[in-house]
Amino acid sequence: MSKVTIYDVARVADVSLATVSRVLNNPEKVKPKTRERVLAAINELGYRPNAIARGLASRRSTNVGLIVPTCSRASVSEMIDGVADIADKYRYSVFLNVTHNENDIATNVWQNMIASQVDGVLMMADKLSDDEIERLANDTVPTVLLSVKDLDGRLPAVLIDYELAAYEATKKLIENGNKDIAFITSSSYYAMNELKEQGYRRALAEAGLEPRILGLYNKFENSLEAFKEFFANNAAPDAALAVRDSVAVMFMNAAIEHGISVPNDLEIIGFQNTKYAIMSRPQLSTINIPTYDIGAVAMRLLTKLMKEEEVTETQITLPHSFVWRSTTK
């Protein structure tokens, strides 16, 4: 029979390794029901902690875990800079993990970070299930979401009002006289893109216009080919709002290849104000998301939570703005 380990206890009790370690070392810091569940698992399995396991929670670290879906997005890189600058002021070490857009991996990475006794976690995930959110919210190690949110407010988060930003952008396109306005989104479900679509639809409904939703593949090269095929087989819209700058630029390039003039025949607005917006020709009008500030503010919020200081607001919405360039009239 194999030796029972702390991992077995965590699995049976359905808690993190860090929670088991706290029950062993600082039981007063664990919720009574959770503590009882862990103790029951220990008794059931006959677990006998060794000195290393008992010492897991006794070490006071100054480490922060940072989980992101990718580093290839310009917005993510800017956000990491904001996190790193504030973490450096507090003398925290930041441990970066990239999940490559796999959300099941994201929660596993989070679990491993908690087990390694980080003081807190900053997490950017394109989508999280209710069960995953509950798991994060119920752990004693604080987690703050970056540029995304739990729609029920169970986890602290720093972001912008995506619904309002998309609403205002769509209103601008309507005011410019456009009737057929497309919304370019992902074929996969992302909660923040859903909020953007809600804002787009709200503006169209107020104007009595019909929505036109264009889903795209998640891989860059596939999306570009899909847009080329779209323009080859469909009438171009009067205007378009895209969920990211990179998507807007791909759509614009495909349009220009088919002889469509931007912005005379087609107006386009992106989302984020990344380097892609400036590098494109013509330069892209876009919604400016303060990604550096989101990272910095999230790091400050996490620091307060780790120090158990009073926090009056855990759902922080930063202001967005618009940068009007050459793809709008």
C-alpha positions in Angstrom: 0.0 0.0 0.0 1.4 3.4 -1.0 2.1 6.0 1.6 -0.6 8.6 2.1 0.5 12.1 1.2 -0.8 15.6 1.7 -1.9 15.5 -2.0 -4.3 12.7 -1.1 -5.7 14.7 1.8 -6.3 17.7 -0.4 -8.0 15.5 -3.1 -10.4 13.8 -0.6 -11.2 17.0 1.2 -11.6 18.9 -2.1 -9.3 21.7 -1.0 -6.0 23.2 -2.0 -2.7 21.9 -0.6 -2.2 25.3 1.1 -5.5 24.8 3.0 -4.4 21.4 4.3 -1.1 22.9 5.3 -2.9 25.7 7.2 -5.1 23.2 9.0 -1.9 21.5 10.2 -0.1 24.7 11.2 -2.6 27.5 11.7 -6.0 25.9 12.1 -7.5 29.2 13.5 -7.1 30.8 10.0 -9.3 28.2 8.3 -13.1 28.3 8.2 -14.6 25.8 10.7 -16.4 23.7 8.1 -13.4 23.5 5.8 -11.2 22.6 8.8 -13.5 19.9 9.8 -13.5 18.5 6.3 -9.8 18.4 6.1 -9.5 16.8 9.6 -12.0 14.2 8.5 -10.0 13.4 5.4 -6.8 13.1 7.6 -8.5 10.7 9.9 -10.1 8.7 7.1 -6.8 8.2 5.3 -4.6 7.9 8.3 -2.4 10.6 7.2 0.7 11.4 9.3 2.3 14.7 8.3 6.1 14.8 8.1 8.2 17.9 9.0 8.3 19.2 5.5 4.5 19.1 5.0 4.0 20.7 8.4 6.4 23.5 7.5 4.7 24.5 4.2 2.6 27.2 5.8 5.1 28.3 8.4 7.3 30.1 5.7 6.3 33.7 5.1 6.9 34.4 1.4 6.9 37.6 -0.5 5.9 35.9 -3.7 3.0 36.7 -6.1 1.7 34.4 -8.7 0.7 35.9 -12.1 -1.3 33.8 -14.5 -2.0 35.0 -18.1 -3.4 33.2 -21.1 -0.7 34.4 -23.5 2.2 36.9 -23.7 1.7 37.4 -27.5 -1.0 40.0 -27.0 0.4 43.5 -26.7 -2.2 44.3 -24.0 -1.0 41.5 -21.8 2.6 42.6 -22.0 1.6 46.1 -20.9 -0.4 44.7 -18.0 2.6 42.7 -16.9 4.7 45.8 -16.8 2.1 47.5 -14.5 2.1 44.5 -12.2 5.9 44.3 -12.1 6.5 48.0 -11.4 4.2 48.0 -8.3 5.4 44.6 -7.1 9.0 45.9 -7.2 8.0 48.8 -5.0 6.7 46.3 -2.4 9.7 44.0 -3.0 7.6 41.1 -4.1 8.8 38.5 -6.5 6.4 37.8 -9.4 6.2 34.3 -10.8 4.7 34.3 -14.3 2.8 31.3 -15.7 1.4 31.3 -19.2 -1.5 28.9 -19.9 -1.6 29.3 -23.7 -5.4 30.0 -23.5 -6.2 26.6 -21.9 -8.5 27.4 -19.0 -8.3 24.0 -17.3 -4.6 24.5 -17.2 -5.2 28.0 -15.7 -6.9 26.5 -12.6 -4.3 23.8 -12.3 -1.6 26.4 -12.4 -3.4 28.4 -9.8 -3.6 25.3 -7.6 0.1 24.7 -7.9 0.8 28.3 -7.1 -1.3 28.1 -3.9 0.5 24.9 -2.9 3.8 26.6 -3.3 2.7 29.2 -0.7 2.5 32.4 -2.7 0.9 35.2 -0.8 -1.5 36.0 -3.5 -2.4 35.5 -7.1 -3.2 37.8 -10.0 -5.1 36.0 -12.7 -6.2 36.8 -16.3 -8.3 34.0 -17.8 -10.5 34.4 -20.9 -13.2 32.3 -19.2 -13.8 30.6 -15.9 -16.6 28.3 -14.9 -18.8 28.9 -11.8 -17.1 26.0 -10.0 -13.7 27.4 -10.8 -14.7 30.8 -9.5 -16.1 29.3 -6.3 -12.9 27.4 -5.8 -10.8 30.6 -6.1 -13.2 32.7 -4.0 -13.3 30.2 -1.1 -9.5 29.8 -0.7 -7.8 31.8 2.0 -5.1 33.0 -0.4 -6.4 36.1 -2.2 -6.9 36.1 -5.9 -7.5 39.3 -8.0 -8.7 39.1 -11.6 -7.0 41.2 -14.3 -9.1 42.9 -17.0 -11.8 40.2 -16.6 -14.5 39.8 -14.0 -16.8 37.3 -12.3 -20.2 38.7 -13.3 -21.5 37.9 -9.8 -18.7 39.8 -8.1 -17.3 36.9 -6.0 -13.7 37.6 -6.9 -11.9 41.0 -6.7 -11.3 42.4 -10.2 -9.8 45.4 -11.9 -11.1 46.2 -15.5 -13.0 48.7 -17.5 -16.7 48.8 -18.3 -16.6 46.8 -21.5 -20.4 47.1 -22.2 -20.3 50.9 -21.9 -17.2 51.2 -24.1 -18.7 49.1 -26.9 -22.0 51.0 -26.6 -20.3 54.4 -27.0 -18.2 53.2 -29.9 -21.2 51.8 -31.7 -23.1 55.1 -31.0 -20.3 57.0 -32.7 -20.5 54.8 -35.8 -24.3 55.3 -35.9 -23.9 59.1 -35.5 -21.5 59.0 -38.5 -24.5 57.8 -40.6 -23.7 54.0 -40.8 -26.6 51.6 -40.9 -25.0 48.2 -41.4 -22.5 47.9 -38.5 -20.8 44.6 -37.9 -19.4 43.2 -34.6 -16.3 41.1 -35.1 -15.9 38.6 -32.2 -14.4 35.3 -31.4 -16.0 31.9 -32.3 -15.2 30.8 -28.7 -17.0 32.1 -25.6 -15.2 34.8 -23.7 -17.2 36.6 -21.0 -15.7 40.1 -21.7 -16.5 39.8 -25.4 -20.0 39.0 -24.4 -20.2 42.3 -22.5 -18.8 44.1 -25.5 -21.5 42.5 -27.7 -24.2 43.5 -25.2 -23.1 47.2 -25.5 -23.0 46.9 -29.3 -26.5 45.4 -29.4 -27.9 48.1 -27.0 -26.7 50.9 -29.2 -28.2 49.2 -32.3 -31.5 48.5 -30.6 -31.9 52.2 -29.6 -31.3 53.2 -33.2 -33.7 50.5 -34.6 -30.8 48.8 -36.5 -30.2 45.0 -36.9 -27.0 43.4 -35.5 -24.5 41.7 -37.8 -22.2 39.3 -35.8 -19.1 37.9 -37.5 -17.3 35.2 -35.5 -13.7 34.4 -36.3 -11.2 31.6 -35.7 -8.8 32.1 -32.8 -5.6 31.6 -34.8 -4.3 34.7 -36.6 -3.7 33.1 -40.0 -7.1 31.3 -40.1 -8.9 34.6 -39.2 -7.2 36.5 -42.0 -8.2 33.8 -44.5 -11.7 33.8 -43.2 -12.0 37.6 -43.6 -10.7 37.4 -47.2 -13.4 34.7 -47.9 -16.0 36.9 -46.3 -15.3 39.9 -48.5 -15.2 37.6 -51.6 -18.7 36.3 -50.9 -20.5 39.0 -49.0 -21.4 42.6 -49.2 -19.1 44.7 -46.9 -20.7 46.4 -43.9 -20.7 50.2 -43.6 -18.7 49.9 -40.4 -17.3 47.4 -37.9 -16.4 47.2 -34.2 -13.8 44.5 -33.3 -13.1 42.9 -30.0 -9.4 43.5 -30.3 -7.1 45.8 -32.3 -5.4 42.9 -34.0 -8.7 41.6 -35.2 -9.7 45.0 -36.5 -6.5 45.3 -38.4 -6.9 41.8 -40.0 -10.5 42.8 -41.0 -9.2 46.1 -42.5 -6.4 44.4 -44.4 -8.8 41.9 -46.0 -11.2 44.7 -46.9 -8.4 46.8 -48.5 -7.3 43.8 -50.5 -10.8 43.6 -52.0 -10.7 47.3 -53.1 -12.7 48.7 -50.2 -11.6 52.2 -49.0 -11.1 52.7 -45.3 -12.7 54.9 -43.9 -14.7 56.1 -47.0 -16.5 52.8 -47.6 -15.8 51.1 -44.3 -15.2 52.6 -40.9 -13.5 50.4 -38.3 -13.0 50.7 -34.5 -10.7 48.4 -32.5 -10.4 47.6 -28.8 -7.4 48.2 -26.5 -5.2 50.8 -28.2 -2.2 48.5 -28.6 0.8 48.9 -30.9 -1.2 47.3 -33.7 -3.4 50.4 -33.9 -0.5 52.7 -34.5 1.4 50.3 -36.9 -1.5 49.8 -39.2 -2.1 51.8 -42.3 -4.4 53.7 -42.1 -3.9 54.0 -38.3 -6.7 52.5 -36.3 -9.3 54.3 -34.3 -9.7 52.4 -31.1 -11.0 52.2 -27.5 -8.2 52.9 -25.2 -8.0 50.4 -22.3 -5.5 51.5 -19.6 -3.8 48.1 -19.5 -0.7 49.2 -17.6 -2.9 50.9 -15.0 -5.1 47.8 -14.7 -2.0 45.7 -13.8 -0.7 48.4 -11.4 -4.0 48.9 -9.6 -4.6 45.1 -9.3 -1.2 44.7 -7.7 -2.0 47.4 -5.2 -5.4 45.8 -4.4 -3.8 42.4 -4.0 -1.2 43.9 -1.6 -3.9 45.2 0.6 -5.7 41.9 0.6 -2.5 40.0 1.4 -1.8 42.4 4.3 -5.4 42.0 5.5 -6.0 45.8 5.3 -9.4 47.3 5.0 -10.6 47.3 1.4 -13.8 49.3 0.6 -14.0 48.3 -3.1 -13.0 45.0 -4.6 -14.6 45.6 -8.0 -12.6 48.4 -9.5 -13.6 49.9 -12.9 -11.1 52.2 -14.5 -12.1 54.8 -17.1 -11.7 54.1 -20.8 -11.3 56.6 -23.6 -11.3 56.9 -27.3 -8.4 57.5 -29.7 -9.7 58.7 -33.1 -7.3 58.0 -35.9 -7.7 57.4 -39.7 -10.2 54.5 -39.8 -13.2 56.7 -38.8 -14.6 59.8 -40.3 
